[in-house]
Amino acid sequence: MRTPERNVALGHCLGAIVWIVLFVAGFGWGAWSLAHARLDAKTVQTSAWLDGSAGTALNKALRLPKQDIIETVNAAARYRLLGDLGDQAALGCPQWLFYRDGLRPQPSAGSGVLQDRLRLMRYWTGELRAQHIGVLVVAVPDKSRIEASHLCGQPISQVMQQRLDTWQAALRADGVPFVDLRPVLSGHTASMFFRTDVHMNADGARSAAAAVARAALPLLANEKGTQAFDVGQPGAPEIRMGDLIVLSGLEHAPDGWRPALEKVPPQTIEPVRGGGLLDDTPPVEVLLAGSSNGRRSNFAPWLGIGLGREVWNLSMDGGQFSGALVSAFKARGQWPKSLKLVIWEFSENALSLPLTDDEKAVLERLPSTTANAAGTAAHPA
């Protein structure tokens, strides 16, 4: 006959066995996952632990079976019950989503990051001028600045917002042409950005591209090209999965357990070709080295329409401050001799992001004080 004390002891033993089995299974799964993760030494070096990238890499390596489903359920419940979208997105109203990196700086971004990027700017613009190639700098204002009426109490870092003024003042002092898109995108009744995405919508991209084209033409001898474009009519609205929905882990959540998806009419814009066998494309005169803004909402085609030239678009997703520009410089030997202007575009919040490895590598090659690459007077638009 079992006494109550013996039953308690037996329960403790069974509980301990269960926990031991779980710990052993977890340890075994973790060891197997790490052994097959193929993490290189650079991924787990000291600097990677300090900026958080090592932890991110390990989290990806230690994923459990069916973890995607578990994470979707957790994210959906968190949104539905708490109105919380996780670490990368913030919820405004009504159902407006904002990128947290546009609201406050990352902890690993030091106060000197803007000065480092000013050094990089002076170096790169100097390199372009040495090749007799013009440059036009375009910082796309953050969505939180333009659509501030939808923030509904979400706090914004004033330090981050002041950096754009500091940046443009430095460009002006150095004689680097730039475009200030704040007055272009502000004050409209219609929204200029997608509700569930960090990018400009069709209206915003078209307005921004027209302003950039107006500022670029004086750098092209005020000569608009003759390239024609076929602008298609907008089609029937289609559901669009916003990137902030994806970042929140709600891509596969059911309706009602995530913010409502947007419906956007697609539109195609193509350069008009002659169609002949010897129909050569016009020489490349303008290169767009931009972020994902340059790949969304027909920004590059609208820019080409404003310039009368087809734009060589090297913009890249995840390009941040200088990804596309660095990539373009690495292939500088293949640039066509006809190139006259580089339009360097990035999002405002990229000024406050931690330096990338490519940016750090360039800074290491520069003297402590990069010479001022002053040239002609700036042309803010």
PyMOL commands that set and color helices and strands:
alter all, ss='L'
color gray80, all
select helices_A, chain A and resi 4-35+41-44+46-51+53-61+67-82+100-102+113-130+143-146+148-150+158-174+182-185+202-220+243-247+292-295+299-307+323-330+332-334+348-352+357-365
alter helices_A, ss='H'
color red, helices_A
select strands_A, chain A and resi 89-91+97-99+134-140+178-180+229-231+238-240+262-264+269-271+286-289+312-313+341-347
alter strands_A, ss='S'
color yellow, strands_A
deselect
rebuild
show_as cartoon
